[in-house]
Amino acid sequence: MKFRSRFVLAGVGLLVVIAPAKAQSQRVIAEQGGGGLRQEGSVRVQTSINFFVAGPTGDSEEAQKLRDRARRTVYEMAARECDLLREVLARDCRMESVNTNINRQFGPQQAEGFNISGSMGFQITLK
């Protein structure tokens, strides 16, 4: 009997965790699919970048500066992206999101440093 009640509690706990995520996903789909945010002639643009920065990967001040510089590179790229989009195909541009991910690389046959990936999303109105 104890096993059954634990199983039921675990199932209820799982539903509590999943339900908010599911509700959030439905809300986003409704906003995008319902046309509330999208205007005539507008599109979403997603840009990604991946690069490697060699250097220390520990907890030192130098390693922290390296991580900061890597994130700064992604943020600076995102800041300039609307200018580029306006030059090429956009009348108007609005940044919606920026994401960065830094992974430590080390090992006997690899250079020590960080693999950095970044992505950014924009909403543009076409020219």
C-alpha positions as CSV (number, residue, x, y, z in Angstrom):
1,M,0.0,0.0,0.0
2,K,2.8,2.4,0.8
3,F,4.3,1.8,-2.7
4,R,1.0,2.7,-4.3
5,S,0.6,5.9,-2.4
6,R,4.2,6.9,-3.3
7,F,3.5,6.2,-6.9
8,V,0.4,8.3,-6.9
9,L,2.2,11.2,-5.2
10,A,5.1,10.9,-7.7
11,G,2.5,11.1,-10.6
12,V,0.8,14.1,-9.1
13,G,4.2,15.8,-8.6
14,L,5.1,15.2,-12.2
15,L,1.8,16.7,-13.4
16,V,2.4,19.8,-11.3
17,V,5.8,20.2,-13.0
18,I,4.6,19.5,-16.5
19,A,1.3,21.5,-16.4
20,P,2.9,25.0,-16.2
21,A,5.3,24.2,-19.1
22,K,2.5,22.9,-21.2
23,A,0.3,26.0,-20.5
24,Q,3.2,28.3,-21.4
25,S,3.8,26.5,-24.7
26,Q,0.1,26.8,-25.6
27,R,0.1,30.5,-24.9
28,V,3.1,31.1,-27.2
29,I,1.5,29.1,-30.0
30,A,-1.7,31.0,-29.6
31,E,0.1,34.3,-29.8
32,Q,2.1,33.3,-32.9
33,G,-0.7,31.4,-34.6
34,G,-3.5,33.9,-33.7
35,G,-1.7,36.7,-35.5
36,G,-1.7,39.0,-32.5
37,L,2.0,39.8,-32.7
38,R,2.6,39.4,-36.4
39,Q,1.9,42.2,-38.9
40,E,1.5,42.1,-42.6
41,G,4.9,41.8,-44.3
42,S,6.7,40.8,-41.1
43,V,8.9,37.8,-40.6
44,R,11.0,36.3,-37.8
45,V,14.8,36.0,-38.3
46,Q,17.0,33.6,-36.3
47,T,20.8,33.9,-36.4
48,S,23.3,31.6,-34.8
49,I,27.0,31.7,-34.2
50,N,29.6,29.1,-32.9
51,F,33.2,29.8,-32.1
52,F,36.2,28.7,-29.9
53,V,38.2,30.9,-27.6
54,A,41.5,29.5,-26.3
55,G,42.6,30.2,-22.8
56,P,42.2,29.1,-19.1
57,T,39.0,27.4,-18.1
58,G,39.2,27.3,-14.3
59,D,37.9,29.7,-11.7
60,S,40.7,32.3,-12.1
61,E,40.0,36.0,-12.8
62,E,41.6,35.5,-16.3
63,A,39.2,32.6,-17.1
64,Q,36.2,34.8,-16.0
65,K,37.4,37.7,-18.2
66,L,37.6,35.2,-21.1
67,R,34.0,34.1,-20.5
68,D,32.9,37.7,-20.3
69,R,34.6,38.5,-23.5
70,A,33.0,35.5,-25.3
71,R,29.5,36.6,-24.2
72,R,30.3,40.2,-25.1
73,T,31.1,39.0,-28.6
74,V,27.7,37.4,-29.0
75,Y,25.9,40.5,-27.5
76,E,27.8,42.8,-29.8
77,M,26.9,40.7,-32.8
78,A,23.2,40.8,-31.8
79,A,23.4,44.6,-31.4
80,R,24.7,45.0,-35.0
81,E,22.3,42.5,-36.5
82,C,19.4,44.9,-36.9
83,D,21.6,47.3,-38.7
84,L,22.6,44.6,-41.2
85,L,19.0,43.5,-41.6
86,R,17.9,47.0,-42.3
87,E,20.6,47.4,-45.0
88,V,19.5,44.2,-46.8
89,L,15.8,43.5,-46.3
90,A,14.1,45.1,-43.4
91,R,12.3,48.4,-43.0
92,D,12.0,47.9,-39.3
93,C,13.7,45.5,-36.9
94,R,13.1,44.5,-33.3
95,M,15.3,42.1,-31.3
96,E,13.3,39.5,-29.4
97,S,15.9,37.2,-27.8
98,V,19.6,36.5,-27.3
99,N,21.0,33.3,-25.9
100,T,24.5,32.3,-25.1
101,N,26.0,29.0,-24.1
102,I,29.6,28.5,-23.0
103,N,31.1,25.0,-22.7
104,R,34.6,24.3,-21.3
105,Q,37.0,22.3,-23.5
106,F,40.0,20.7,-22.1
107,G,41.9,17.5,-22.4
108,P,45.3,16.1,-23.4
109,Q,44.7,16.3,-27.1
110,Q,42.6,19.5,-27.2
111,A,43.4,23.1,-26.7
112,E,42.1,24.5,-23.4
113,G,39.4,27.0,-23.8
114,F,35.7,27.5,-24.4
115,N,33.3,26.6,-27.2
116,I,30.7,29.4,-27.4
117,S,27.4,29.3,-29.2
118,G,24.9,32.0,-29.4
119,S,21.6,32.6,-31.0
120,M,19.4,35.6,-31.5
121,G,15.9,36.2,-32.7
122,F,14.5,39.3,-34.5
123,Q,11.1,40.4,-35.8
124,I,11.4,42.4,-39.0
125,T,9.1,44.2,-41.3
126,L,10.1,43.7,-44.9
127,K,11.0,46.6,-47.2
